[in-house]
Structure formats: C-alpha cells, structure tokens
Amino acid sequence: MDSAKGHKTQEELERRLQEQLRLLEDYCAQYDAGRTEYVYPMSTTLRVLLKDTRNSNSLLKQLGKKESLQFVDSAHHVKNGFCCWEVGDVCNTTMIDGAVYAGLAAKRLRGEKDRLVTELKPLCRYSNAPRPKSKSFDDWYNDEVLDDGQLKMTRKQVIENIAEKEGGCHIDPDSTDEQLAFQKPEALRVQINGMIVELKPAPVYVSLRQIAWEVMQTLNYRGVPLEAYFIR
C-alpha cells in the first residue's frame, strides 16, 4: 500500500489556507457589520490555522510556516495608563483606565441615560492605533491581551474559549471565571463616583476580531500594505 495515499500536497494545503483566509475575511466583515455571532466561526477558523494538539497539527504547522513566521502584535501593552481612547472629537487622549485592560481594543466614551458606556472596537478600526510589532508564534499566542486585575486571558485563551466552550465547535454547559469576567455583559459594569460604567461589546469578542486581523496581516493576505488596513 502506498504510504502517501491520501496525503495532501503542499499545493493542496496552500489552497486550503487561502480558503480559510477567505472565510476569515468574510466572518470579519459580518462582525464589523454588527453580526457579533460571527465570532463563533471566526474562532473556529483561527483554531484550524493555529492550534496544535496531540492528535492533529494546525494548518500553518502542516505548511511548515508556523515557526518561521513573525506574527503581527498590534496590542498597545499599556495597563492602567495611556490607552487608545476617543472622547468626543479628541483621539488618543491620555487617560488613566483602571477598569478592564483590553490590549487589542480602542475605547470610545459616551453617555447613555444614567451610565457611561465605553464602546470597544478592534484597533484595526481605529485611526491612531500604535504601529504593530512582531513576535514569534509562541510569544504572540501566549501574550496577555485581557486583564481585569485578577483574571487574565491570552490570545490562545481567547480563541479556544470561544471555539471550544462558547459555540465555535462546542458549547460547554458551565462558564469559566474568565468568560464571566470578559464576556458576560453584567460582569463588565463598574461604578465610578456613583455612576455605572459599562463596556460594550464584550472585550473578548473585540479581541478575537483584532486577532483575526493580526493573522491575516501576518500571512500578508491579499498583499495589502499594513497601513491600508487602518481606517484614517
């Protein structure tokens, strides 16, 4: 029996990669249009591209690209300090943000009845985002991108949480502490001087959307220059 029977060629794997990236692009467009449920297939596609297990290799590993690539790291990496903020017409305002650190999100403050709402959006949709850096896969994948002072989530945890627990490819009956901290709306409200401050949408979803952008940029999808992805 031919041991190579059924083994995918490099050309076939490259074709599968382009298919997965086209799907990822479509899911991101749906998310940007307000269909937040598209985080579920988005997380599954990212898992296919990136996650290795004892029984299976990620698509990037099968292609021999995973260890050689430098992954785009767009996080602002500033906790409790200077962040990507919009207040009124002013962008990139210097503020002290002692609530949830969301390193892959820009924040816009607005009033809504009896509360302040901090609207979150992925950094690729923010005109004054810091210029991305690059990291090895392991450093990038395991980098903390969410932190509420007690609980933290890495890119790896963001992807796997949504894919394996919240509906990408499986739904767990129980929620983790991290899900309660960064995903449940009722857990994302804090009080400052008696006023409720609420974060919308959930930081974990916004983070996943930005991770998808980082992966597409890392793989030079469609050959679009880095600057062209940012909305000016």
ChimeraX attribute file (.defattr): number of C-alpha atoms within 10 A of each C-alpha:
attribute: neighborCount
match mode: 1-to-1
recipient: residues
	/A:1	4
	/A:2	5
	/A:3	6
	/A:4	8
	/A:5	7
	/A:6	7
	/A:7	8
	/A:8	11
	/A:9	11
	/A:10	12
	/A:11	10
	/A:12	11
	/A:13	15
	/A:14	16
	/A:15	12
	/A:16	13
	/A:17	18
	/A:18	14
	/A:19	12
	/A:20	18
	/A:21	21
	/A:22	15
	/A:23	15
	/A:24	25
	/A:25	17
	/A:26	14
	/A:27	24
	/A:28	23
	/A:29	14
	/A:30	15
	/A:31	18
	/A:32	16
	/A:33	9
	/A:34	10
	/A:35	12
	/A:36	17
	/A:37	14
	/A:38	20
	/A:39	27
	/A:40	21
	/A:41	19
	/A:42	26
	/A:43	29
	/A:44	22
	/A:45	20
	/A:46	23
	/A:47	21
	/A:48	16
	/A:49	20
	/A:50	19
	/A:51	18
	/A:52	15
	/A:53	7
	/A:54	5
	/A:55	5
	/A:56	11
	/A:57	15
	/A:58	17
	/A:59	22
	/A:60	20
	/A:61	16
	/A:62	16
	/A:63	16
	/A:64	12
	/A:65	12
	/A:66	18
	/A:67	12
	/A:68	10
	/A:69	15
	/A:70	17
	/A:71	24
	/A:72	23
	/A:73	24
	/A:74	21
	/A:75	24
	/A:76	22
	/A:77	18
	/A:78	13
	/A:79	20
	/A:80	16
	/A:81	13
	/A:82	15
	/A:83	24
	/A:84	25
	/A:85	24
	/A:86	20
	/A:87	14
	/A:88	9
	/A:89	5
	/A:90	9
	/A:91	16
	/A:92	19
	/A:93	12
	/A:94	12
	/A:95	13
	/A:96	11
	/A:97	14
	/A:98	11
	/A:99	19
	/A:100	21
	/A:101	23
	/A:102	28
	/A:103	23
	/A:104	29
	/A:105	32
	/A:106	26
	/A:107	23
	/A:108	20
	/A:109	17
	/A:110	14
	/A:111	10
	/A:112	10
	/A:113	6
	/A:114	9
	/A:115	15
	/A:116	19
	/A:117	20
	/A:118	21
	/A:119	19
	/A:120	22
	/A:121	23
	/A:122	23
	/A:123	27
	/A:124	23
	/A:125	16
	/A:126	21
	/A:127	15
	/A:128	17
	/A:129	23
	/A:130	15
	/A:131	12
	/A:132	13
	/A:133	12
	/A:134	15
	/A:135	14
	/A:136	15
	/A:137	17
	/A:138	12
	/A:139	13
	/A:140	18
	/A:141	21
	/A:142	13
	/A:143	19
	/A:144	20
	/A:145	27
	/A:146	26
	/A:147	20
	/A:148	18
	/A:149	12
	/A:150	7
	/A:151	13
	/A:152	18
	/A:153	21
	/A:154	17
	/A:155	20
	/A:156	20
	/A:157	20
	/A:158	24
	/A:159	30
	/A:160	19
	/A:161	23
	/A:162	26
	/A:163	23
	/A:164	18
	/A:165	18
	/A:166	19
	/A:167	17
	/A:168	22
	/A:169	15
	/A:170	14
	/A:171	14
	/A:172	11
	/A:173	7
	/A:174	9
	/A:175	14
	/A:176	10
	/A:177	11
	/A:178	20
	/A:179	20
	/A:180	13
	/A:181	22
	/A:182	26
	/A:183	19
	/A:184	16
	/A:185	15
	/A:186	12
	/A:187	14
	/A:188	21
	/A:189	20
	/A:190	15
	/A:191	12
	/A:192	10
	/A:193	5
	/A:194	8
	/A:195	12
	/A:196	14
	/A:197	21
	/A:198	22
	/A:199	23
	/A:200	19
	/A:201	19
	/A:202	21
	/A:203	28
	/A:204	27
	/A:205	27
	/A:206	23
	/A:207	26
	/A:208	24
	/A:209	27
	/A:210	23
	/A:211	29
	/A:212	22
	/A:213	21
	/A:214	21
	/A:215	19
	/A:216	20
	/A:217	19
	/A:218	16
	/A:219	18
	/A:220	12
	/A:221	15
	/A:222	11
	/A:223	9
	/A:224	11
	/A:225	11
	/A:226	14
	/A:227	10
	/A:228	9
	/A:229	14
	/A:230	14
	/A:231	12
	/A:232	9
